[in-house]
Amino acid sequence: MPSRNRRLALGAAFAVVVLAATFVGWRFLRAESVPFAPVEPGRVPVRVSGPGTVQARVPVTLSSRVTAAVVSVSADVGDRVKAGQVLVTLDDRDLSARRAAIGGQQQSLDQQVEAARAGVARAKADLDLATIKQRRDEDLLRRGFVAQAVLDASNAALLSARAGLDNARATLGARDADRGALGHESRVADAQVAFTRLATPMDAVVTQRLAEPGTTVSPGTPILRLVDPATLWVAMRVDESVVGRVRAGQAAQIRLRSGEAFAGKVARVAMQSDAATRELDVHVAFDQPPERFAIDQEADVRIEAGTQEGLLVPLAAIKRDREGRAGVLKVVEGRARFTPVATGPSDERRILVRSGLAAGDAVVAVAAEVRDGSRVKAADAPPAPPAPAR
């Protein structure tokens, strides 16, 4: 009986060994049927992508230029306004009163100027009379009809008349100068009264309302912020390593966080790099600005920056090893061998390989489920690799 049990145990162990050997042979010696893809030269588009924010090339802030209380604000956020439209009215009573006071001073000064002109005319007449008398007395003295004292008095009167004319002219000049200075004050007062009516300089959209009626504002206080929607663009930052491929006029795709997508073009590439991040500003303008937008709204931008030639493999052929290195499963003597590669730009199906492969090599087209070192053979009808989610 023990001998029979021993034989049964040995038979069972032998069966387990046979099954295990069969499984190992089936698992590790059987060639797995997978799609192959040749490594071949080709061309892929070069795309420069990155996040950005919606900005406006022409932003305008309506700010107070005088200290006054806000009387009314006739526009709100989101309103579209026309060039020249008055949007903010400030209290102008103090400024208007000052302007009126200056007007009264101008009238008084005009009268003083006229009086000074009359004084000049009178001084001229006095000088003419003194001149005539001095000449007459001089002639009479030569003839012996008057004494020297009479001529001396005439000479003194002539000098006094000349001084009087000079004084009258100086007074007129001073009054004219005062009137000029007061005219400048009058123009300043007119301008300050005009500053109580704030109008938009362009067709625009109101993006911020920062003051309400009753608020006292001072020079520089912002009240409304506006943008010209025709000048909207997305400001993005591009690394120095790829910005050389970006040119003004290149087509771009702009996707807002709302999900809306818009066509655009590169409008400007900065020529000043950020010393800390080694990035440059690139501005991408909308071909057709969105109806609804928000300044500083986040957007994703993809710039079509030409094409690049090189060796191509399917996107699905790329996988990573345990160290995180990118590579492919290169077919070597019937086995899939992980081969690290340096990759470049890609399209929806293929990716450029900069190093690690040669033209004519074969790789596993869909590498996700294939193990490094496994035996492989070409599938009869290789499935098309799935397009990556974008």
C-alpha positions in Angstrom: 0.0 0.0 0.0 2.8 2.5 0.8 4.4 1.6 -2.5 1.2 2.3 -4.4 0.8 5.7 -2.7 4.4 6.5 -3.5 3.8 5.7 -7.2 0.7 7.9 -7.2 2.6 10.8 -5.6 5.4 10.5 -8.1 2.9 10.4 -11.0 1.2 13.5 -9.7 4.5 15.3 -9.3 5.5 14.3 -12.8 2.2 15.7 -14.2 2.8 19.0 -12.4 6.3 19.2 -13.8 5.0 18.5 -17.3 2.2 21.1 -17.0 4.6 23.7 -15.6 7.1 23.0 -18.5 4.3 23.2 -21.0 3.1 26.5 -19.5 6.7 27.9 -19.5 7.2 26.8 -23.1 3.9 28.3 -24.1 4.5 31.5 -22.2 8.1 32.1 -22.9 9.1 30.1 -25.9 6.0 30.8 -28.0 6.3 33.7 -30.4 3.7 36.4 -29.7 1.9 37.6 -32.8 2.1 41.5 -32.7 2.1 44.2 -35.4 5.5 45.4 -36.6 6.3 48.8 -37.9 9.4 49.7 -40.0 11.6 52.7 -39.0 11.4 54.9 -42.1 12.2 58.5 -43.0 9.4 61.0 -43.2 8.3 64.4 -42.1 6.1 65.6 -39.2 4.8 69.0 -38.3 6.6 71.0 -35.6 4.2 72.4 -33.0 5.1 74.8 -30.2 2.5 74.6 -27.4 2.0 76.2 -24.1 -0.3 78.0 -21.8 -1.1 81.7 -22.0 -3.5 84.4 -20.9 -5.9 86.6 -22.8 -4.7 90.2 -23.0 -5.4 93.2 -25.1 -2.8 95.1 -27.1 -4.9 98.4 -26.5 -6.1 98.5 -22.9 -7.4 101.9 -21.6 -8.0 103.0 -18.0 -10.4 105.9 -17.5 -8.9 107.7 -14.5 -9.8 110.9 -12.7 -7.5 113.9 -13.3 -9.0 116.1 -10.6 -10.2 115.6 -7.0 -14.0 115.4 -7.1 -17.0 113.2 -6.3 -18.4 110.8 -8.8 -21.8 111.9 -9.9 -22.6 109.1 -12.4 -21.1 106.1 -14.2 -23.1 105.2 -17.3 -21.4 102.0 -18.3 -21.0 98.6 -16.6 -18.8 95.5 -17.1 -19.5 93.9 -20.4 -21.0 97.0 -22.0 -19.8 97.9 -25.5 -19.2 101.7 -25.9 -18.5 104.0 -28.8 -15.6 106.4 -29.2 -16.4 109.8 -27.7 -19.2 108.5 -25.4 -19.2 110.1 -22.0 -19.0 107.3 -19.4 -18.2 109.1 -16.1 -19.4 112.5 -14.8 -17.7 114.1 -11.8 -19.0 116.9 -9.6 -17.8 120.2 -11.2 -19.3 122.8 -8.9 -16.1 123.8 -7.3 -14.2 123.9 -10.5 -17.0 125.8 -12.3 -17.0 128.4 -9.5 -13.3 128.8 -9.8 -13.6 129.2 -13.5 -16.3 131.9 -13.0 -14.0 133.7 -10.5 -11.2 133.7 -13.0 -13.6 135.1 -15.6 -14.5 138.0 -13.3 -10.8 138.7 -12.7 -10.2 138.7 -16.5 -12.9 141.4 -17.0 -11.3 143.6 -14.3 -7.9 143.1 -15.8 -9.2 144.0 -19.2 -10.4 147.3 -17.8 -7.0 147.8 -16.2 -5.2 147.2 -19.5 -7.4 149.7 -21.2 -6.7 152.3 -18.5 -2.9 151.6 -18.9 -3.2 152.1 -22.7 -5.0 155.5 -22.0 -2.1 156.4 -19.6 0.4 155.6 -22.4 -1.5 157.8 -24.8 -1.6 160.7 -22.2 2.1 160.3 -21.5 2.8 160.5 -25.2 0.8 163.7 -25.5 2.6 165.2 -22.5 5.9 164.3 -24.1 5.0 165.9 -27.4 3.9 169.1 -25.6 7.1 169.2 -23.5 9.2 168.7 -26.6 7.5 171.5 -28.4 7.9 173.9 -25.4 11.6 173.0 -25.0 12.4 173.7 -28.6 10.5 177.0 -28.5 12.2 178.1 -25.3 15.6 177.1 -26.8 14.9 179.3 -29.8 13.7 182.2 -27.6 16.9 181.9 -25.5 19.1 182.3 -28.6 17.1 185.5 -29.6 17.5 186.8 -26.1 13.8 186.9 -25.3 13.9 184.5 -22.2 16.4 183.8 -19.5 18.4 180.6 -19.1 16.2 179.5 -16.2 13.2 179.3 -18.5 15.0 176.8 -20.8 16.2 174.8 -17.8 12.6 174.4 -16.7 11.6 173.3 -20.2 14.4 170.7 -20.3 13.4 169.3 -16.9 9.8 169.1 -18.0 10.9 167.2 -21.2 12.8 164.7 -19.1 9.8 164.3 -16.8 7.5 163.7 -19.8 9.9 161.0 -21.2 10.0 159.3 -17.8 6.2 159.4 -17.5 5.9 157.7 -20.9 8.3 155.0 -19.9 6.4 154.4 -16.7 3.0 154.3 -18.6 4.5 151.8 -21.0 5.8 149.6 -18.2 2.4 149.7 -16.5 0.8 148.6 -19.7 3.3 145.8 -20.1 2.7 144.6 -16.6 -1.1 144.6 -17.1 -0.7 142.7 -20.4 1.5 140.1 -18.6 -1.1 139.7 -15.9 -3.7 139.2 -18.5 -1.6 136.5 -20.2 -1.0 134.7 -16.9 -4.7 134.9 -16.1 -5.5 133.6 -19.6 -3.3 130.5 -18.8 -5.2 130.0 -15.5 -8.5 130.3 -17.4 -7.5 127.6 -19.9 -6.4 125.4 -17.0 -9.7 126.0 -15.3 -11.5 125.1 -18.5 -9.5 121.9 -18.8 -10.3 120.9 -15.3 -14.0 121.5 -15.8 -13.7 119.3 -19.0 -11.9 116.6 -16.9 -15.1 116.1 -15.0 -16.5 114.4 -18.2 -14.7 111.2 -19.0 -15.2 109.8 -22.5 -13.8 106.7 -24.1 -11.2 107.4 -26.8 -12.2 104.3 -28.9 -14.9 101.7 -29.5 -14.3 99.3 -26.6 -15.7 96.9 -24.0 -15.8 97.7 -20.3 -13.9 95.1 -18.4 -13.8 96.6 -14.9 -15.9 99.2 -13.0 -13.9 100.4 -10.0 -15.9 103.4 -8.6 -19.6 104.2 -7.9 -21.5 107.4 -7.6 -20.7 109.2 -4.4 -17.1 108.0 -4.3 -14.5 110.8 -4.0 -11.7 110.3 -6.4 -8.3 112.0 -6.8 -5.9 112.3 -9.7 -4.9 108.9 -10.9 -7.8 107.0 -9.4 -9.0 104.4 -11.9 -12.8 104.4 -12.5 -13.3 102.2 -15.6 -11.0 99.8 -17.5 -11.7 99.2 -21.2 -10.2 97.1 -24.0 -10.5 97.2 -27.7 -11.8 93.7 -28.5 -10.2 93.8 -32.0 -6.8 93.9 -30.3 -7.2 90.8 -28.2 -4.4 88.3 -28.2 -2.9 85.5 -26.0 0.4 86.2 -24.2 2.3 82.9 -23.8 5.9 82.1 -22.8 8.0 79.9 -25.0 11.3 78.3 -24.0 14.5 79.5 -25.7 15.2 76.1 -27.1 12.2 76.2 -29.4 11.4 79.8 -29.8 13.8 80.0 -32.8 11.1 78.1 -34.8 8.4 80.7 -34.1 7.9 83.4 -36.6 5.3 86.2 -36.9 2.5 85.2 -39.1 2.5 81.5 -38.3 -0.9 79.9 -37.9 -2.0 78.9 -34.4 -4.9 77.3 -32.5 -6.2 78.9 -29.3 -8.3 77.0 -26.9 -9.9 78.8 -24.0 -10.7 77.1 -20.7 -14.4 77.4 -21.6 -13.7 74.8 -24.4 -14.0 77.3 -27.3 -11.4 77.0 -30.0 -10.2 79.9 -32.2 -7.8 80.3 -35.1 -5.0 82.8 -34.7 -1.6 83.9 -35.9 1.6 84.8 -34.2 1.6 88.6 -33.9 4.9 89.3 -32.1 7.9 87.5 -30.7 9.7 89.2 -27.9 13.5 90.0 -28.2 14.1 90.0 -24.5 14.4 86.7 -22.6 13.6 86.1 -18.9 17.0 85.6 -17.2 15.4 83.3 -14.6 13.2 81.1 -16.7 15.0 81.4 -20.1 11.6 82.0 -21.8 10.4 84.7 -24.2 7.0 86.3 -24.6 5.1 85.3 -27.7 1.8 87.0 -28.5 -0.8 85.2 -30.6 -3.7 87.3 -32.0 -7.2 86.0 -32.7 -8.3 85.9 -36.3 -11.8 86.6 -35.1 -12.0 87.7 -31.4 -14.4 85.9 -29.2 -17.7 87.5 -28.3 -17.3 86.7 -24.6 -13.9 86.9 -23.0 -12.1 87.8 -19.8 -8.8 89.6 -19.4 -6.2 87.2 -17.9 -8.4 84.2 -18.9 -6.3 81.1 -19.3 -5.8 79.6 -22.7 -3.8 76.8 -24.4 -2.0 77.8 -27.6 -0.5 75.5 -30.3 1.6 77.2 -33.0 2.2 75.5 -36.3 6.0 76.1 -36.6 6.8 74.3 -39.8 7.9 70.7 -40.4 10.9 68.5 -39.5 12.4 65.5 -41.3 13.8 62.4 -39.7 13.1 58.7 -38.8 9.6 58.0 -37.8 7.9 55.3 -35.7 4.2 55.0 -34.6 3.4 57.0 -31.4 2.1 53.7 -29.9 5.5 52.2 -30.3 6.9 54.4 -27.6 7.0 53.1 -24.0 9.0 53.7 -20.9 11.2 51.3 -18.9 11.4 51.1 -15.1 13.8 54.0 -15.0 11.4 56.2 -16.9 13.5 56.3 -20.1 11.6 56.6 -23.4 12.2 53.8 -25.9 10.8 51.3 -28.3 10.7 47.5 -28.5 13.1 46.8 -31.4 12.7 43.5 -33.1 16.1 41.7 -32.8 16.3 38.0 -34.0 12.7 37.4 -33.2 12.7 39.1 -29.8 11.4 42.4 -28.6 14.3 44.3 -27.1 13.8 47.6 -25.3 16.0 50.3 -27.0 16.2 53.8 -25.5 15.6 56.6 -28.0 15.6 60.3 -28.2 12.3 61.6 -29.6 11.3 64.9 -31.3 8.0 66.3 -32.6 5.0 64.2 -33.5 1.7 64.3 -35.3 -1.4 62.4 -34.4 0.1 59.0 -35.4 3.8 59.2 -35.7 6.8 60.6 -33.8 10.3 61.5 -34.9 13.2 59.6 -33.4 16.4 61.6 -33.2 18.7 58.7 -32.1 18.7 55.0 -31.1 17.4 53.6 -34.4 18.4 53.3 -38.0 16.3 53.3 -41.2 15.0 49.8 -41.9 14.8 48.6 -38.3 11.5 47.1 -37.2 9.8 47.9 -33.9 6.7 46.6 -32.2 4.0 49.0 -33.4 1.9 48.8 -30.2 4.3 48.3 -27.4 2.0 48.8 -24.3 1.2 45.1 -23.7 4.4 43.5 -25.0 7.2 42.7 -22.6 10.9 43.4 -23.1 12.7 40.2 -24.2 9.5 38.3 -25.3 9.5 36.3 -28.6 7.5 38.1 -31.3 6.4 37.6 -34.8 4.7 39.9 -37.2 0.9 39.8 -37.1 -0.9 39.1 -40.4 -3.0 42.3 -40.2 -1.4 44.9 -37.9 -4.0 47.2 -36.3 -3.6 50.9 -36.7 -2.2 52.5 -33.6 -4.7 54.6 -31.6 -4.4 58.3 -31.9 -3.3 59.9 -28.6 -5.7 62.0 -26.6 -5.0 65.7 -27.2 
